[in-house]
Amino acid sequence: MQGFQTILLSLLMVVLLPLSARAADETDTSLSDSTSADATMTTSKNDVFMIRQQQPIAGFEPLTVAGQQVDAAFLEETLGEPHGAIVLLHDQGEALESWGVVTPLRHEMLQYGWSTLSLMLDYPFTPNILLAIKPDVPVVNDSDQTTAVKEPLPTVDSDATKTDNTQKDEPASLPAISNQQRIEAAVAFLSAKGIKRIIFLGHGKGGVVAIDALGSLTSPISALILVGTDTLDNNDVFQTFNQPILDIYGDQDLDGVSLAVNTRKVLMKRNGNIRYTSREIIGANHVFYGLESTLASTVRGWLHATFVNRKQVNNAALL
């Protein structure tokens, strides 16, 4: 009987062992295929992410200012009938590519005969960090339980500890490039391309930068477009700047923008500048998300009426 049981167990092992090995192989194959698919998917996603991150800015063409590079992007008009160029000045907290205002406009205006130049500005940055000053407090010595005030350590001048060789090897830091210098370089760049009609378009704080630059530029600016620009510290420039001005804002813009536009409107009437126009875009916030096409059509329509249509009328009068 015992021999029969031994023979039966041997037969069962012979039958079951190949089946378990086959199941294990199938499981390993399934896991390998799944891992391979996941790895392929992850690699594909990473490749797409890397391509998106490495995608260059269209028309990227940095300007040289005082021996330093300033980021800029220039795109030439595609209409075939050039009307001029628009210098786009971004808002504080944004950059060369600023979705909502700058980037849509710099691409949209090309088909209507307007070249565009987006310029990187330098705004002051104040970190929101509170630095607490550690007060001088008595220090208790645990060994003798006596109280003693720790004497302050002598300050060491880090510059004095440097060797002369180290100081000689360090390159001299270049001075910061002001926004005024950046704008002058942009105007010079466009003038070198033979562009005579230059429009400034400033978004938010970019409008303030544009206005500040008007008083010191040697080359005349043909027009000024403000988008969501708040109250100005100084309105004296409007007493001498008699070129066309378009003031655009959204009814859901930042607090104070609509009041600032109304103030400028009254000031323009008082100064007799009849070439000032304001436009309110219903439903628009400060960055005009979702209404970029409305913003572009507003800018295009005003430029066409101010420059292109006026030129056509003047040419017809000469015939």
C-alpha positions as CSV (number, residue, x, y, z in Angstrom):
1,M,0.0,0.0,0.0
2,Q,2.8,2.4,0.9
3,G,4.5,1.7,-2.5
4,F,1.2,2.5,-4.3
5,Q,1.0,5.8,-2.6
6,T,4.6,6.7,-3.5
7,I,3.9,5.9,-7.2
8,L,0.7,8.0,-7.1
9,L,2.5,11.1,-5.6
10,S,5.2,10.7,-8.2
11,L,2.7,10.7,-11.1
12,L,0.9,13.8,-9.6
13,M,4.2,15.7,-9.4
14,V,5.1,14.8,-13.0
15,V,1.7,16.2,-14.1
16,L,1.5,19.4,-11.9
17,L,5.1,20.7,-12.2
18,P,4.9,21.6,-16.0
19,L,1.6,23.4,-15.4
20,S,2.9,25.5,-12.5
21,A,6.0,26.4,-14.6
22,R,3.9,27.4,-17.5
23,A,1.7,29.6,-15.3
24,A,4.8,31.3,-13.8
25,D,6.1,31.9,-17.3
26,E,2.9,33.5,-18.4
27,T,2.8,35.7,-15.2
28,D,6.4,36.8,-15.8
29,T,5.6,37.6,-19.5
30,S,2.5,39.5,-18.5
31,L,4.4,41.6,-15.9
32,S,7.3,42.1,-18.4
33,D,4.9,43.3,-21.1
34,S,3.1,45.6,-18.6
35,T,6.4,47.0,-17.3
36,S,7.6,47.6,-20.9
37,A,4.3,49.4,-21.8
38,D,4.5,51.6,-18.7
39,A,8.1,52.4,-19.5
40,T,7.3,53.2,-23.0
41,M,4.4,55.4,-21.9
42,T,6.6,57.2,-19.3
43,T,9.3,57.7,-21.9
44,S,6.8,59.1,-24.4
45,K,5.4,61.5,-21.8
46,N,8.8,62.6,-20.8
47,D,9.9,63.1,-24.4
48,V,6.8,65.3,-25.0
49,F,7.5,67.3,-21.8
50,M,11.1,67.8,-22.8
51,I,10.2,68.9,-26.3
52,R,7.7,71.4,-24.9
53,Q,10.3,72.7,-22.4
54,Q,13.0,73.0,-25.1
55,Q,10.8,74.7,-27.7
56,P,12.4,78.0,-28.5
57,I,10.5,81.3,-28.5
58,A,9.5,82.2,-32.1
59,G,11.6,85.1,-33.4
60,F,13.9,85.0,-30.4
61,E,16.6,87.7,-31.2
62,P,18.4,89.1,-28.1
63,L,19.6,92.7,-28.2
64,T,23.1,93.8,-27.2
65,V,23.0,96.7,-24.7
66,A,26.2,97.9,-23.1
67,G,27.9,94.7,-23.8
68,Q,25.2,92.6,-22.3
69,Q,22.4,90.5,-23.8
70,V,18.7,91.5,-23.4
71,D,16.1,88.9,-24.3
72,A,13.8,90.1,-27.2
73,A,11.7,88.4,-29.9
74,F,11.1,90.0,-33.3
75,L,8.5,88.8,-35.9
76,E,8.1,90.4,-39.3
77,E,4.7,91.2,-40.8
78,T,3.2,88.7,-43.1
79,L,0.7,90.9,-45.0
80,G,3.3,92.0,-47.6
81,E,2.3,95.6,-47.0
82,P,4.2,96.8,-43.9
83,H,2.6,99.5,-41.8
84,G,5.1,99.7,-39.0
85,A,6.2,97.8,-35.8
86,I,4.7,97.4,-32.4
87,V,7.0,97.2,-29.3
88,L,5.3,95.1,-26.7
89,L,6.1,95.8,-23.1
90,H,5.0,93.1,-20.6
91,D,3.5,93.6,-17.2
92,Q,5.3,93.2,-13.9
93,G,5.5,89.5,-12.8
94,E,5.4,88.3,-16.4
95,A,8.1,87.7,-19.0
96,L,9.0,87.8,-22.7
97,E,6.2,85.4,-23.5
98,S,3.1,86.5,-21.6
99,W,-0.1,84.7,-22.5
100,G,-3.2,86.8,-22.4
101,V,-1.9,90.1,-23.9
102,V,1.7,90.1,-25.3
103,T,2.0,86.7,-26.9
104,P,-1.4,86.7,-28.7
105,L,-0.9,90.2,-30.0
106,R,2.7,89.7,-31.2
107,H,1.5,86.8,-33.4
108,E,-2.0,88.1,-34.4
109,M,-0.8,91.5,-35.7
110,L,1.6,90.1,-38.2
111,Q,-1.2,89.3,-40.7
112,Y,-2.3,92.9,-40.7
113,G,1.0,94.4,-41.7
114,W,2.4,95.1,-38.2
115,S,5.8,93.6,-37.2
116,T,6.2,93.0,-33.5
117,L,9.0,93.2,-31.0
118,S,8.5,91.8,-27.5
119,L,11.1,93.1,-25.0
120,M,12.1,91.6,-21.7
121,L,11.9,94.3,-19.0
122,D,13.6,94.5,-15.6
123,Y,11.2,95.2,-12.7
124,P,12.3,95.5,-9.0
125,F,11.7,92.4,-7.0
126,T,10.9,92.5,-3.3
127,P,10.7,89.1,-1.6
128,N,7.9,88.6,0.9
129,I,10.3,87.5,3.7
130,L,10.3,89.0,7.2
131,L,13.8,89.0,8.6
132,A,13.6,89.0,12.4
133,I,16.5,90.6,14.3
134,K,17.7,88.4,17.1
135,P,17.9,90.5,20.3
136,D,20.8,90.4,22.8
137,V,19.5,88.3,25.7
138,P,21.3,87.0,28.8
139,V,22.8,83.5,28.6
140,V,22.4,81.2,31.6
141,N,25.4,79.0,32.4
142,D,24.0,75.6,33.5
143,S,27.3,74.7,35.3
144,D,27.2,77.3,38.0
145,Q,23.7,78.7,37.5
146,T,25.1,82.2,37.1
147,T,23.8,84.7,34.6
148,A,26.2,86.3,32.2
149,V,25.8,88.3,29.0
150,K,27.6,86.8,26.1
151,E,29.9,89.4,24.5
152,P,29.3,89.9,20.8
153,L,31.9,88.4,18.6
154,P,34.0,90.7,16.6
155,T,32.7,91.2,13.1
156,V,34.9,90.0,10.3
157,D,35.0,91.8,7.0
158,S,34.5,89.0,4.5
159,D,36.1,91.2,1.8
160,A,39.2,91.7,3.9
161,T,39.7,88.0,4.3
162,K,40.0,87.5,0.6
163,T,43.4,87.3,-0.9
164,D,44.6,89.7,-3.5
165,N,44.8,86.9,-6.0
166,T,41.1,85.9,-5.4
167,Q,40.0,89.5,-5.9
168,K,41.9,89.8,-9.1
169,D,40.4,86.6,-10.5
170,E,36.8,87.7,-9.8
171,P,35.2,89.4,-12.8
172,A,33.8,92.8,-12.3
173,S,30.0,92.8,-12.1
174,L,28.3,94.7,-15.0
175,P,25.9,97.4,-14.2
176,A,22.2,96.6,-14.5
177,I,20.5,97.5,-17.8
178,S,17.7,100.0,-17.2
179,N,14.4,99.7,-19.0
180,Q,15.1,103.0,-20.6
181,Q,18.3,101.5,-22.2
182,R,16.3,98.4,-23.3
183,I,13.7,100.5,-25.0
184,E,16.3,102.6,-26.7
185,A,18.0,99.5,-28.0
186,A,14.6,98.2,-29.3
187,V,13.9,101.4,-31.2
188,A,17.4,101.4,-32.6
189,F,17.0,97.8,-33.7
190,L,13.7,98.6,-35.6
191,S,15.1,101.8,-37.1
192,A,18.1,99.8,-38.5
193,K,15.5,97.7,-40.3
194,G,14.1,100.8,-42.0
195,I,10.9,100.8,-39.9
196,K,9.8,104.4,-39.3
197,R,6.4,104.0,-37.7
198,I,6.9,102.5,-34.2
199,I,4.0,101.9,-31.7
200,F,4.5,101.3,-28.0
201,L,2.1,98.9,-26.4
202,G,2.4,98.5,-22.7
203,H,0.4,96.0,-20.5
204,G,-0.1,97.1,-16.9
205,K,3.3,98.3,-15.5
206,G,4.6,98.0,-19.1
207,G,2.4,101.0,-19.9
208,V,4.1,103.0,-17.1
209,V,7.5,102.0,-18.5
210,A,6.5,103.1,-22.0
211,I,5.2,106.5,-20.8
212,D,8.4,107.1,-18.7
213,A,10.5,106.4,-21.8
214,L,8.6,108.9,-24.1
215,G,10.2,112.0,-22.6
216,S,13.8,110.9,-23.3
217,L,13.7,109.1,-26.6
218,T,15.4,110.8,-29.5
219,S,13.4,109.0,-32.1
220,P,9.7,110.0,-32.2
221,I,7.1,107.4,-31.4
222,S,4.0,107.3,-33.6
223,A,1.4,106.2,-31.1
224,L,0.9,104.7,-27.6
225,I,-1.4,101.9,-26.6
226,L,-2.1,101.2,-22.9
227,V,-3.7,98.0,-21.8
228,G,-4.9,97.7,-18.2
229,T,-2.6,100.5,-17.0
230,D,-3.1,101.9,-13.5
231,T,-2.8,105.5,-12.2
232,L,0.5,107.2,-13.2
233,D,2.8,109.0,-10.8
234,N,3.4,111.7,-13.3
235,N,1.1,112.9,-16.2
236,D,3.3,115.7,-17.4
237,V,4.3,113.7,-20.4
238,F,0.8,114.0,-21.8
239,Q,1.2,117.8,-22.0
240,T,3.8,117.4,-24.8
241,F,2.9,114.0,-26.3
242,N,0.3,114.8,-28.9
243,Q,0.4,111.5,-30.8
244,P,-2.5,109.1,-30.9
245,I,-3.2,107.2,-27.7
246,L,-5.5,104.2,-27.2
247,D,-6.4,103.3,-23.6
248,I,-7.9,99.7,-23.2
249,Y,-9.2,98.2,-20.1
250,G,-11.6,95.4,-19.1
251,D,-14.7,95.9,-17.0
252,Q,-13.3,93.2,-14.6
253,D,-9.8,94.7,-14.5
254,L,-7.8,95.4,-11.4
255,D,-9.1,97.9,-8.9
256,G,-8.2,101.4,-9.9
257,V,-7.6,100.8,-13.6
258,S,-11.0,102.1,-14.8
259,L,-10.7,105.1,-12.6
260,A,-7.2,105.8,-14.0
261,V,-8.5,105.6,-17.5
262,N,-11.3,108.1,-16.7
263,T,-8.7,110.4,-15.1
264,R,-6.6,110.3,-18.3
265,K,-9.6,110.9,-20.4
266,V,-10.4,114.1,-18.5
267,L,-6.8,115.1,-18.7
268,M,-6.6,114.6,-22.4
269,K,-9.7,116.8,-23.0
270,R,-8.2,119.5,-20.8
271,N,-5.0,119.4,-22.7
272,G,-6.8,119.4,-26.1
273,N,-5.5,116.0,-27.2
274,I,-8.3,115.0,-29.5
275,R,-6.4,111.9,-30.7
276,Y,-7.0,110.1,-27.4
277,T,-9.4,107.1,-27.4
278,S,-10.5,104.7,-24.6
279,R,-12.0,101.3,-25.1
280,E,-13.7,99.1,-22.5
281,I,-13.9,95.4,-23.2
282,I,-16.8,93.8,-21.4
283,G,-16.0,90.6,-19.6
284,A,-12.3,91.1,-19.7
285,N,-10.0,90.8,-16.7
286,H,-6.5,92.2,-16.4
287,V,-4.9,89.4,-18.6
288,F,-7.9,89.2,-21.1
289,Y,-8.0,85.4,-20.9
290,G,-10.6,84.1,-23.3
291,L,-11.0,87.5,-25.0
292,E,-7.6,87.7,-26.7
293,S,-9.2,87.8,-30.1
294,T,-11.4,90.8,-29.0
295,L,-8.4,92.6,-27.7
296,A,-6.5,91.9,-30.9
297,S,-9.4,93.2,-33.1
298,T,-9.7,96.3,-30.9
299,V,-6.0,97.1,-31.4
300,R,-6.1,96.2,-35.1
301,G,-9.2,98.3,-35.8
302,W,-7.8,101.4,-34.0
303,L,-4.5,101.1,-35.8
304,H,-6.2,100.7,-39.1
305,A,-8.5,103.7,-38.6
306,T,-5.6,105.8,-37.2
307,F,-2.9,105.0,-39.8
308,V,-3.9,102.7,-42.6
309,N,-7.3,104.1,-43.5
310,R,-6.0,107.7,-43.0
311,K,-3.2,107.0,-45.4
312,Q,-5.6,105.5,-48.0
313,V,-7.8,108.6,-47.7
314,N,-4.8,110.9,-48.2
315,N,-3.6,109.0,-51.2
316,A,-7.1,109.1,-52.8
317,A,-7.2,112.9,-52.2
318,L,-4.0,113.3,-54.2
319,L,-5.4,111.5,-57.2
